[in-house]
Amino acid sequence: MNNLPFIDISVIVVYLLAMLSAGVWFSRKNKSSEQFTKASGMIPGWAVGISLYATFLSSNTFLGVPGKAFGSNWNSFVFSLSMPLAAWAAVKYFVPFYRTIGGVSAYTHLEHRFGAWARTYAVVCFLLTQLARMGSIFFGIALSLQALTGFDMTTIMVVTGICIVIYTVMGGMEAVIWTEVVQGVLLTFGGLLVLYLVLTHIDGGVSSMVDIGMADGKFSLGSFHADFLGPSFWVILLYGFFINLNNFGMDQNYVQRYHTATSAKEAAKSVWLCVKIYIPISLLFFIIGSALYAYYAQHPELTGTIRLQTAAERLPVGAAQSEIDALAATLQAEDYGDKVMPHFMVNKVPVGLLGLVISAILAAAMSTISSGMNASATVFTEDVYKRYIRPHSTNKQSLRMLFIATGVFGVLGMVAGVGMIGVQSILDVWWELSGIFAGGMLGLFLLGLISKKANNSDAVIAVIAGVLAILWMTFSYLIPDAYSYLRYPLHANMIIVVGTLVISLVGSGLARLRASR
C-alpha cells in the first residue's frame, strides 16, 4: 500500500484479521448443513435486522450513492422511500409463508406449485442476480482502494475476495450475521465521519452546501409528471417497490435470514428494523454526495486529476496523452461521480481516520458479498445438488458441497467485478442488471400467490411471454434506426416493473380464461 501511512494500514489489517477470526470462531459450530445455512434458528431479531441492513447498504451505497448525488441529484433516494410498503407486504405475507413451509430455499415451493422447471428458472434468475450484485460490489471496492493504494483493480478484488471467502466458508451463516452486525455499525460510523470531514472543508459549511445544491438542483427527487421515459419520481418509486418486494419476498439473502430468527415475530421485527435504519442512513450518503459537490464546486481545479483518471480508463490501453486530455475536457460531473469520494479521502482524510474509513468501505462491501456467497451456495446445494445430482445426500456430503459452492461463487463474483472495470456508474449498472434478472423471478412468484387457479401450462406461457418482453426491453437498442419505432421506449428501470406485470397478468389472465370456458 504505497500511498497509505503505517497507522492506516494497521487499522485495515486489524479489521481484516478480526473478520477472519470470526470465521475461525464460528467454524467450530458448523457440523451440519442446517447450522451452516440457518444458524440453527437461534439468532435474535435485532441482530438479524442489523444484518439485513448491512446487506442492503453495500459499497454500491457507500460509493455509488454519493457519486450519483454528485453527478445528478437525489432522484435515486426515492428507491429508499419505497421500502416501507415492500416491508409491509413482506411482514404480512412472506415471513409467515416461509416460516410455515420450513425449507431453507426460497424456491423449493415453486416446484410444488408449478413444477421443477419453475424452481430451476427462479434459481437461475437468482444466481445471475447475485453474480451481478457481487460483481458490482467487488468493482466498488477496487475503485476506491485503487486510488488509495496504487494497486490495480484486479489485484484488489482477488485479495479482498480471498479474505471474504475464508471467513464465509469457515463460519457459515452465523459468522455472516454477526460479522454483519459489526460491519453495519462500522460502515454507519464511517459514513458519519466522511460527512463531518467534507463539511469541515466547505467554506461556509452546511449553509454553503445547501445554497450551492439548491442553485444547481441537487436536491431534486425527480420530475413528478407521469413520465416513464426518464428517471422520474414515479419510475424510481415503482422500480424501488418491485426490487424491494423481490428482496424481501424472493431473494435468498433475505428469506434465509427469516429462518435464522428465533420466531416468526422476531423475523418480522428484523424486517422493520432494517427499514428504520436504512432509510435515514441512505439519506446520509446522498447528503455526502451533495457536500462533495459543494466542495468541488468551490475548488474546481481539483477535478482535473479525476477527469484524467476517468478518461484513461475509458480509452484503450496505450492511448496517447493528447487523446486522454481531449476526452477529459469533455467529461461532466455524472461521468466521474463515483471517483470523487475516493479522491477526497486520499487528499483530505487525516492519517489514522483514513484507515477507519477504508475499513468502513470494506465492511459495506464484505457484508453484502458474504451473504450473497452463502445464499448462492445454499440455493445451489438445495435446488441443484440435492434436487438433481445427489437427491439422497448425507449431511456430510451436503456440508461439503456448501463449502465448495461458497468458494466457487466467491470466485465468480470476482470475475464479474473484473468485467465491470470502466463502467460509468456502479449504481446504474447494478440497478439495470438486477431489474433484468429479477423481473421474471418476482412475476412467477406473484402469479402463484395472486392466482390460485393458475396451473403449470399457464405459468409456462406467462414466463415465456415475460422473458421475451424482458429480452426485447433489454436489447431493442440494437434495432437499426430505420426501425427505431420498434425499440423499447421506457426508462431501463421499468424493465422489472413491466416484466413482472407481464408474467403475473398473462398467467392469471389465462387461468381466468380457462375457468370461464
Secondary structure, 3 states (H helix, E strand, C coil): CCCCCHHHHHHHHHHHHHHHHHHHHHHCCCCCHHHHHHHHHCECHHHHHHHHHHHHCCHHHHHHHHHHHHHCCCHHHHHHHCHHHHHHHHHHHHHHHHHHHCCCCCCHHHHHHHCHHHHHHHHHHHHHHHHHHHHHHHHHHHHHHHHHHCCCHHHHHHHHHHHHHHHHHHHHHHHHHHHHHHHHHHHHHHHHHHHHHHHHHCCCHHHHHHHHHHHCCCCCCCCCCCCCCCCCHHHHHHHHHHHHHHHHHCCHHHHHHHHHECCHHHHHHHHHHHHHHHHHHHHHHHHHHHHHHHHHHHCHHHHHHHHHHHHHHHCCCCCCHHHHHHHHHHCCHHHCHHHHHHHHHHHHCCCCHHHHHHHHHHHHHHHHHHHHHHHHHHHHHHHHHHHHHCCCCCHHHHHHHHHHHHHHHHHHHHHHHHHCCCCCCHHHHHHHHHHHHHHHHHHHHHHHHHCCCCCHHHHHHHHHHHHHHHHHHHHHHHCCHHHHHHCCCCCHHHHHHHHHHHHHHHHHHHHHHHHHC
